[in-house]
Every structure is written in C-alpha cells, then in structure tokens.
Amino acid sequence: MKPKTKPRNPLLWVFDALEDDPRYVRRKLFSFDAAYLDGRLYLAVSAGNEPWNGLLVCTARDHHLSLRAQFPQLVSHQALGKWLYISQMHGEFESVAMDMARLAHRRDPRLGVESKVKMR
C-alpha cells in the first residue's frame, strides 16, 4: 500500500515574491503554510473550507484600521480576530495577496508578529 501524501497547498504562489529573500522561511502552521521573515510570522495561506480558505495577514490589532483603509477587502478573521483575512473566493484575492506579499517583503511595520515557533 502506498503511503498517503498530502496535496500541495495551491496558494503557495502567494509567497513567490518572498522566495529571493535569504531571511524567508516557509513552515507549516496547523493547516496553513506560513511565511516567516527574520523569524517573524507575516502571512499564512490555507485552501480549506471557510474561514480557512485564503490569506491570513498576521498583524497587531493596532494596525487593522490602517491596513483596512488601504485594503478594504481585508476583514478581521472570524476565528482569529487578531489577524486580517481575505478569502480566495473574493474577486480581488490575487491582487490583494500579491500586495500583501510585497509589503511583507519590504518589512512593512504594520505586518508581522513575533512567533512562538522556534526558528532553527
């Protein structure tokens, strides 16, 4: 019997803008694939059922208003309200996801949270 392999997350393309950064690491975070820069958690993607079907923007609540003013497509995640979210079903998902990855790459101070996961 062949061992079961998990399907590759189809949203990993969101992290393409980070691939050339030597301080970028991708790790599993529960059902998500998560993007870390400099040991901080910036973004996470999952292709599950709502509300776990899109991009989580890892940020402090203090930055929600500023980010939502610039990107009104983002909403507070219904289960993890400390972070912002856009479903991949949203018509502007691709453009917002690419914008978030570019902001992360530039280390926008509104993005990123300290990670409890120990980076090796």
Backbone as JSON Lines, residues from 0, in Angstrom:
{"i":0,"aa":"M","n":[0.84,-1.18,0.0],"ca":[0.0,0.0,0.0],"c":[0.89,1.24,0.0]}
{"i":1,"aa":"K","n":[0.57,2.18,-0.88],"ca":[1.32,3.42,-0.98],"c":[0.99,4.35,0.18]}
{"i":2,"aa":"P","n":[2.0,5.02,0.76],"ca":[1.69,5.98,1.82],"c":[0.94,7.17,1.25]}
{"i":3,"aa":"K","n":[0.01,7.68,2.04],"ca":[-0.76,8.86,1.61],"c":[0.13,10.08,1.63]}
{"i":4,"aa":"T","n":[0.03,10.88,0.58],"ca":[0.75,12.15,0.57],"c":[-0.28,13.26,0.55]}
{"i":5,"aa":"K","n":[0.0,14.28,1.34],"ca":[-0.92,15.42,1.39],"c":[-0.75,16.24,0.12]}
{"i":6,"aa":"P","n":[-1.86,16.73,-0.42],"ca":[-1.75,17.57,-1.62],"c":[-1.03,18.88,-1.29]}
{"i":7,"aa":"R","n":[-0.31,19.38,-2.26],"ca":[0.41,20.64,-2.1],"c":[-0.6,21.79,-2.02]}
{"i":8,"aa":"N","n":[-0.35,22.71,-1.14],"ca":[-1.23,23.86,-0.98],"c":[-1.23,24.67,-2.28]}
{"i":9,"aa":"P","n":[-2.39,24.84,-2.93],"ca":[-2.43,25.56,-4.2],"c":[-2.22,27.07,-4.07]}
{"i":10,"aa":"L","n":[-2.14,27.58,-2.83],"ca":[-1.96,29.02,-2.63],"c":[-0.5,29.4,-2.34]}
{"i":11,"aa":"L","n":[0.41,28.46,-2.45],"ca":[1.82,28.78,-2.17],"c":[2.4,29.83,-3.11]}
{"i":12,"aa":"W","n":[1.78,30.05,-4.24],"ca":[2.25,31.09,-5.18],"c":[2.26,32.46,-4.51]}
{"i":13,"aa":"V","n":[1.44,32.65,-3.47],"ca":[1.4,33.93,-2.76],"c":[2.79,34.29,-2.23]}
{"i":14,"aa":"F","n":[3.57,33.28,-1.88],"ca":[4.89,33.51,-1.29],"c":[6.0,33.68,-2.33]}
{"i":15,"aa":"D","n":[5.67,33.62,-3.62],"ca":[6.69,33.73,-4.67],"c":[7.53,35.0,-4.53]}
{"i":16,"aa":"A","n":[6.92,36.1,-4.14],"ca":[7.66,37.38,-4.0],"c":[8.68,37.33,-2.87]}
{"i":17,"aa":"L","n":[8.58,36.34,-2.01],"ca":[9.49,36.23,-0.86],"c":[10.64,35.26,-1.1]}
{"i":18,"aa":"E","n":[10.53,34.45,-2.13],"ca":[11.49,33.37,-2.37],"c":[12.95,33.83,-2.47]}
{"i":19,"aa":"D","n":[13.19,35.04,-2.97],"ca":[14.57,35.5,-3.14],"c":[15.15,36.11,-1.86]}
{"i":20,"aa":"D","n":[14.36,36.2,-0.81],"ca":[14.82,36.79,0.44],"c":[15.52,35.72,1.29]}
{"i":21,"aa":"P","n":[16.8,35.93,1.62],"ca":[17.52,34.91,2.38],"c":[16.98,34.72,3.8]}
{"i":22,"aa":"R","n":[16.17,35.64,4.28],"ca":[15.61,35.54,5.64],"c":[14.18,35.0,5.63]}
{"i":23,"aa":"Y","n":[13.75,34.48,4.46],"ca":[12.41,33.9,4.32],"c":[12.45,32.41,4.63]}
{"i":24,"aa":"V","n":[11.47,31.97,5.42],"ca":[11.29,30.55,5.72],"c":[9.81,30.24,5.62]}
{"i":25,"aa":"R","n":[9.5,29.12,4.99],"ca":[8.11,28.65,4.94],"c":[7.99,27.45,5.85]}
{"i":26,"aa":"R","n":[6.97,27.48,6.71],"ca":[6.74,26.39,7.64],"c":[5.25,26.08,7.71]}
{"i":27,"aa":"K","n":[4.94,24.88,8.18],"ca":[3.55,24.52,8.44],"c":[3.12,25.16,9.75]}
{"i":28,"aa":"L","n":[1.9,25.67,9.79],"ca":[1.3,26.24,10.98],"c":[-0.13,25.72,11.01]}
{"i":29,"aa":"F","n":[-0.34,24.63,11.73],"ca":[-1.62,23.94,11.75],"c":[-1.97,23.56,10.31]}
{"i":30,"aa":"S","n":[-3.11,24.0,9.78],"ca":[-3.48,23.63,8.41],"c":[-2.94,24.63,7.39]}
{"i":31,"aa":"F","n":[-2.17,25.59,7.86],"ca":[-1.65,26.65,6.99],"c":[-0.2,26.39,6.59]}
{"i":32,"aa":"D","n":[0.18,27.03,5.5],"ca":[1.59,27.23,5.19],"c":[1.85,28.67,5.56]}
{"i":33,"aa":"A","n":[2.91,28.91,6.31],"ca":[3.16,30.24,6.85],"c":[4.5,30.77,6.36]}
{"i":34,"aa":"A","n":[4.52,32.09,6.15],"ca":[5.73,32.79,5.69],"c":[6.32,33.56,6.86]}
{"i":35,"aa":"Y","n":[7.58,33.26,7.16],"ca":[8.33,33.93,8.21],"c":[9.46,34.72,7.57]}
{"i":36,"aa":"L","n":[9.69,35.92,8.07],"ca":[10.82,36.75,7.66],"c":[11.5,37.22,8.93]}
{"i":37,"aa":"D","n":[12.8,37.01,8.99],"ca":[13.56,37.42,10.18],"c":[12.98,36.79,11.44]}
{"i":38,"aa":"G","n":[12.4,35.6,11.33],"ca":[11.85,34.91,12.49],"c":[10.46,35.37,12.9]}
{"i":39,"aa":"R","n":[9.91,36.36,12.19],"ca":[8.56,36.86,12.49],"c":[7.56,36.27,11.51]}
{"i":40,"aa":"L","n":[6.37,35.98,11.99],"ca":[5.3,35.43,11.16],"c":[4.58,36.58,10.45]}
{"i":41,"aa":"Y","n":[4.55,36.54,9.11],"ca":[3.95,37.61,8.33],"c":[2.63,37.22,7.66]}
{"i":42,"aa":"L","n":[2.62,36.09,6.98],"ca":[1.46,35.69,6.2],"c":[1.25,34.19,6.35]}
{"i":43,"aa":"A","n":[0.01,33.76,6.14],"ca":[-0.3,32.33,6.14],"c":[-1.4,32.06,5.12]}
{"i":44,"aa":"V","n":[-1.3,30.94,4.42],"ca":[-2.3,30.58,3.42],"c":[-2.82,29.17,3.68]}
{"i":45,"aa":"S","n":[-4.11,29.0,3.41],"ca":[-4.73,27.7,3.53],"c":[-5.83,27.57,2.48]}
{"i":46,"aa":"A","n":[-5.99,26.38,1.96],"ca":[-7.01,26.13,0.94],"c":[-8.04,25.13,1.47]}
{"i":47,"aa":"G","n":[-8.52,25.38,2.68],"ca":[-9.53,24.52,3.29],"c":[-10.92,25.09,3.08]}
{"i":48,"aa":"N","n":[-11.79,24.77,4.01],"ca":[-13.14,25.33,3.99],"c":[-13.15,26.65,4.74]}
{"i":49,"aa":"E","n":[-14.08,27.53,4.36],"ca":[-14.19,28.82,5.05],"c":[-14.4,28.57,6.54]}
{"i":50,"aa":"P","n":[-13.78,29.34,7.37],"ca":[-12.99,30.55,7.12],"c":[-11.5,30.28,6.99]}
{"i":51,"aa":"W","n":[-11.14,29.11,6.53],"ca":[-9.73,28.72,6.4],"c":[-9.4,28.5,4.93]}
{"i":52,"aa":"N","n":[-9.78,29.44,4.09],"ca":[-9.63,29.28,2.65],"c":[-9.14,30.58,2.02]}
{"i":53,"aa":"G","n":[-7.92,30.95,2.34],"ca":[-7.4,32.18,1.79],"c":[-6.12,32.6,2.48]}
{"i":54,"aa":"L","n":[-5.98,33.92,2.65],"ca":[-4.75,34.51,3.19],"c":[-5.03,35.16,4.54]}
{"i":55,"aa":"L","n":[-4.23,34.79,5.52],"ca":[-4.22,35.47,6.81],"c":[-3.06,36.45,6.81]}
{"i":56,"aa":"V","n":[-3.34,37.67,7.2],"ca":[-2.32,38.72,7.32],"c":[-2.04,38.86,8.82]}
{"i":57,"aa":"C","n":[-0.87,38.46,9.22],"ca":[-0.5,38.42,10.64],"c":[-0.04,39.81,11.07]}
{"i":58,"aa":"T","n":[-0.83,40.43,11.93],"ca":[-0.6,41.81,12.32],"c":[-1.17,42.05,13.71]}
{"i":59,"aa":"A","n":[-0.8,43.15,14.3],"ca":[-1.38,43.54,15.59],"c":[-2.69,44.29,15.33]}
{"i":60,"aa":"R","n":[-3.6,44.2,16.27],"ca":[-4.89,44.9,16.13],"c":[-4.7,46.4,15.9]}
{"i":61,"aa":"D","n":[-3.63,46.97,16.43],"ca":[-3.35,48.4,16.26],"c":[-3.23,48.8,14.8]}
{"i":62,"aa":"H","n":[-2.92,47.86,13.94],"ca":[-2.69,48.16,12.53],"c":[-3.9,47.84,11.64]}
{"i":63,"aa":"H","n":[-4.96,47.28,12.21],"ca":[-6.12,46.89,11.4],"c":[-6.71,48.07,10.64]}
{"i":64,"aa":"L","n":[-6.93,49.19,11.32],"ca":[-7.56,50.34,10.66],"c":[-6.74,50.84,9.48]}
{"i":65,"aa":"S","n":[-5.45,50.96,9.67],"ca":[-4.57,51.44,8.61],"c":[-4.57,50.49,7.41]}
{"i":66,"aa":"L","n":[-4.42,49.2,7.69],"ca":[-4.4,48.23,6.6],"c":[-5.75,48.14,5.9]}
{"i":67,"aa":"R","n":[-6.84,48.19,6.65],"ca":[-8.17,48.1,6.05],"c":[-8.52,49.37,5.28]}
{"i":68,"aa":"A","n":[-7.94,50.51,5.67],"ca":[-8.16,51.74,4.9],"c":[-7.5,51.61,3.53]}
{"i":69,"aa":"Q","n":[-6.32,51.0,3.5],"ca":[-5.59,50.81,2.25],"c":[-6.14,49.62,1.45]}
{"i":70,"aa":"F","n":[-6.58,48.59,2.16],"ca":[-7.08,47.36,1.53],"c":[-8.44,47.01,2.14]}
{"i":71,"aa":"P","n":[-9.51,47.66,1.69],"ca":[-10.82,47.41,2.3],"c":[-11.33,45.98,2.08]}
{"i":72,"aa":"Q","n":[-10.67,45.23,1.23],"ca":[-11.06,43.83,1.01],"c":[-10.73,42.95,2.21]}
{"i":73,"aa":"L","n":[-9.81,43.39,3.06],"ca":[-9.42,42.62,4.24],"c":[-10.49,42.75,5.31]}
{"i":74,"aa":"V","n":[-10.72,41.65,6.02],"ca":[-11.66,41.64,7.14],"c":[-10.97,40.98,8.33]}
{"i":75,"aa":"S","n":[-11.47,41.25,9.51],"ca":[-10.98,40.53,10.68],"c":[-11.39,39.07,10.52]}
{"i":76,"aa":"H","n":[-10.45,38.17,10.76],"ca":[-10.76,36.75,10.62],"c":[-11.78,36.36,11.69]}
{"i":77,"aa":"Q","n":[-12.8,35.6,11.33],"ca":[-13.88,35.31,12.27],"c":[-13.46,34.42,13.43]}
{"i":78,"aa":"A","n":[-12.41,33.63,13.29],"ca":[-11.94,32.8,14.4],"c":[-10.68,33.37,15.05]}
{"i":79,"aa":"L","n":[-9.82,33.98,14.25],"ca":[-8.57,34.57,14.74],"c":[-8.64,36.08,14.52]}
{"i":80,"aa":"G","n":[-9.5,36.74,15.25],"ca":[-9.77,38.16,15.03],"c":[-8.59,39.08,15.17]}
{"i":81,"aa":"K","n":[-7.51,38.58,15.74],"ca":[-6.31,39.43,15.86],"c":[-5.64,39.61,14.5]}
{"i":82,"aa":"W","n":[-5.99,38.79,13.52],"ca":[-5.39,38.87,12.19],"c":[-6.44,39.21,11.15]}
{"i":83,"aa":"L","n":[-5.97,39.74,10.03],"ca":[-6.84,40.08,8.92],"c":[-6.86,38.93,7.92]}
{"i":84,"aa":"Y","n":[-7.89,38.92,7.09],"ca":[-8.13,37.77,6.21],"c":[-8.77,38.22,4.91]}
{"i":85,"aa":"I","n":[-8.43,37.5,3.85],"ca":[-9.18,37.61,2.6],"c":[-9.34,36.2,2.05]}
{"i":86,"aa":"S","n":[-10.57,35.86,1.74],"ca":[-10.88,34.54,1.19],"c":[-10.4,34.47,-0.25]}
{"i":87,"aa":"Q","n":[-9.97,33.29,-0.66],"ca":[-9.57,33.16,-2.06],"c":[-10.79,33.22,-2.99]}
{"i":88,"aa":"M","n":[-11.99,33.2,-2.44],"ca":[-13.2,33.34,-3.24],"c":[-13.49,34.81,-3.57]}
{"i":89,"aa":"H","n":[-12.83,35.73,-2.89],"ca":[-13.02,37.16,-3.14],"c":[-12.48,37.5,-4.53]}
{"i":90,"aa":"G","n":[-13.19,38.32,-5.25],"ca":[-12.81,38.69,-6.62],"c":[-11.45,39.36,-6.74]}
{"i":91,"aa":"E","n":[-10.98,39.97,-5.66],"ca":[-9.69,40.66,-5.69],"c":[-8.61,39.92,-4.9]}
{"i":92,"aa":"F","n":[-8.86,38.64,-4.63],"ca":[-7.91,37.88,-3.81],"c":[-6.49,37.93,-4.37]}
{"i":93,"aa":"E","n":[-6.33,37.64,-5.64],"ca":[-4.98,37.56,-6.21],"c":[-4.22,38.86,-6.08]}
{"i":94,"aa":"S","n":[-4.85,39.97,-6.41],"ca":[-4.13,41.25,-6.34],"c":[-3.82,41.64,-4.9]}
{"i":95,"aa":"V","n":[-4.75,41.43,-3.98],"ca":[-4.5,41.76,-2.58],"c":[-3.42,40.85,-2.01]}
{"i":96,"aa":"A","n":[-3.47,39.57,-2.33],"ca":[-2.46,38.63,-1.83],"c":[-1.07,39.03,-2.32]}
{"i":97,"aa":"M","n":[-0.95,39.4,-3.59],"ca":[0.36,39.83,-4.11],"c":[0.81,41.12,-3.43]}
{"i":98,"aa":"D","n":[-0.12,42.05,-3.2],"ca":[0.23,43.29,-2.5],"c":[0.72,43.0,-1.07]}
{"i":99,"aa":"M","n":[0.06,42.08,-0.39],"ca":[0.47,41.73,0.98],"c":[1.87,41.1,0.98]}
{"i":100,"aa":"A","n":[2.14,40.27,0.0],"ca":[3.47,39.65,-0.08],"c":[4.54,40.71,-0.36]}
{"i":101,"aa":"R","n":[4.22,41.68,-1.19],"ca":[5.19,42.76,-1.45],"c":[5.42,43.59,-0.18]}
{"i":102,"aa":"L","n":[4.35,43.89,0.56],"ca":[4.51,44.63,1.81],"c":[5.36,43.84,2.8]}
{"i":103,"aa":"A","n":[5.11,42.54,2.87],"ca":[5.91,41.69,3.77],"c":[7.37,41.71,3.34]}
{"i":104,"aa":"H","n":[7.62,41.57,2.06],"ca":[9.0,41.58,1.55],"c":[9.72,42.86,1.93]}
{"i":105,"aa":"R","n":[8.98,43.98,1.91],"ca":[9.57,45.28,2.28],"c":[9.6,45.5,3.79]}
{"i":106,"aa":"R","n":[9.09,44.52,4.54],"ca":[9.04,44.61,6.01],"c":[8.18,45.78,6.48]}
{"i":107,"aa":"D","n":[7.03,45.95,5.85],"ca":[6.1,46.99,6.29],"c":[5.88,46.81,7.79]}
{"i":108,"aa":"P","n":[6.08,47.86,8.58],"ca":[6.0,47.71,10.03],"c":[4.6,47.34,10.55]}
{"i":109,"aa":"R","n":[3.59,47.43,9.7],"ca":[2.25,47.03,10.12],"c":[2.06,45.53,10.08]}
{"i":110,"aa":"L","n":[2.95,44.83,9.41],"ca":[2.83,43.38,9.26],"c":[3.84,42.67,10.15]}
{"i":111,"aa":"G","n":[3.54,41.42,10.44],"ca":[4.46,40.57,11.18],"c":[4.19,40.57,12.67]}
{"i":112,"aa":"V","n":[4.26,39.38,13.23],"ca":[4.1,39.2,14.67],"c":[5.21,38.28,15.16]}
{"i":113,"aa":"E","n":[5.57,38.45,16.41],"ca":[6.56,37.55,16.99],"c":[6.0,36.14,16.98]}
{"i":114,"aa":"S","n":[6.82,35.21,16.64],"ca":[6.41,33.83,16.54],"c":[6.79,33.08,17.8]}
{"i":115,"aa":"K","n":[5.9,32.2,18.23],"ca":[6.22,31.33,19.36],"c":[6.97,30.08,18.89]}
{"i":116,"aa":"V","n":[6.98,29.86,17.57],"ca":[7.68,28.73,16.98],"c":[9.17,29.07,16.96]}
{"i":117,"aa":"K","n":[9.98,28.16,17.45],"ca":[11.44,28.37,17.43],"c":[11.97,28.12,16.04]}
{"i":118,"aa":"M","n":[12.62,29.14,15.48],"ca":[13.21,29.0,14.15],"c":[14.62,28.43,14.32]}
{"i":119,"aa":"R","n":[14.95,27.46,13.48],"ca":[16.28,26.86,13.56],"c":[17.27,27.66,12.74]}
